[in-house]
Amino acid sequence: MPVYRYVAKNLKGETMDGEYEAVSLDALEQMLRTKGYFLVESRVKGSEFTLSGMYSKINAKDIAVFCRQFAVILNSGITILEAVGILRDQASKKRMREILDDVYNELQKGRVLSEAIMPYDDLFPEFMKNMIRVGEASGTLDQILNQLADFYEYDFKIRRKVKNAMTYPIILAVLTVAVVTLLMVAVLPMFSDMLSGMGGALPGITVFLMSVSRFMADNILLLAAVVIIAVILFTYYVRTDNGRLWFDGLKLKIPVVKKTVLKTVTARFARSMSILLKSGIPIVNAMKIMKDLIGNRAVEKRFAEATSEIKEGKGIAGPIKRLGIFPPLLIHMIVVGENTGELDEMLSRTAGFFDEEVEEAIEKAVSLIEPAMIIIMAVVVGVIILSVMLPMVSIMEHVQ
């Protein structure tokens, strides 16, 4: 069983912290309630950040490979306990071996798989836990694991495509900042003294840029420290709930990014909902699970409203349409699926179409961002060069 490090408080404001071995977070909370405390913060011991942990972090590809291998082993007639033992022994990442070793020990104690995996969100996301629970109950765990493998393989593919697509624009942005900083700190001060010594009135843009250049040269270490601190604070903020909500909302307001995000959300909704409904999960429960699968907090927030309407028996097409997020094609396919009783099949077919739409949207976004970055770089560098050349041309005219 995992050992939780926790911080708890009671109604008097007294704080208690420590370690407790529990089968799940619910068990830890129940223990604290019996003592009159409520949980404030908790984490599984051993999940703290370490340098080695950077290379042991579990990603979507690891989860996909795990599901695929698990399905193949189960399909060959091997028991779940033996399968987990085999997967543990061949796991290449330390964190995965630790998790599977704990799961193996829990299975030996007589727990079912869905209970044994509860504390480990990094290898077993909430979506996967629900699907495994359904697979156990229906006796189709191997089929469910194959579906999960397909889902996480596609998820990893899209993430990798976005990451690869953004590599060049990020390099270009860093290069732009580096070139501008070099010009402002090292090159402009050289011309500043020369132009000032020639006498005559300097153009306003030259005076302004030289003042900025002088300030940057005199305070370069301070500015570097401010930038580093700002990046750290921004990174920390977007990892908080409010920060993530704000940042995800911002993505929906930037024209080029918005289109790509909405297509990604649509494809993920169609694929995930199809898998959930095919496995026999009721629509209301599927919508609750979907809320955590969308990948955008601003969109997830709206899903709560749709779920409450579906609970009232209004169907799924109307509430989904009123979210104002999904394209008409998806809404139409949902209507057809509800009328024919084949909603899962309709969503599965639609998912394939939107998968291609996502890849096209990513390529189109990159094709717009790259030239925009080059133009911005050219304009900034051009303005700096112009601020130096203008007074020199003016002086040459006076000399002639």
Secondary structure, 3 states (H helix, E strand, C coil): CCEEEEEEECCCCCEEEEEEECCCHHHHHHHHHHCCCEEEEEEECCCCCCHHHHCCCCCHHHHHHHHHHHHHHHHCCCCHHHHHHHHHHHCCCHHHHHHHHHHHHHHHCCCCHHHHCCCCCCCCCHHHHHHHHHHHHHCCHHHHHHHHHHHHHHHHHHHHHHHHHHHHHHHHHHHHHHHHHHHHHHHHHHHHHHHHHCCCCCCHHHHHHHHHHHHHHHCHHHHHHHHHHHHHHHHHHHHCHHHHHHHHHHHCCCHHHHHHHHHHHHHHHHHHHHHHHHCCCCHHHHHHHHCCCCCCHHHHHHHHHHHHHHHCCCCCHHHHHHCCCCCHHHHHHHHHHHHHCCHHHHHHHHHHHHHHHHHHHHHHHHHHHHHHHHHHHHHHHHHHHHHHHHHHHHHHHHHC
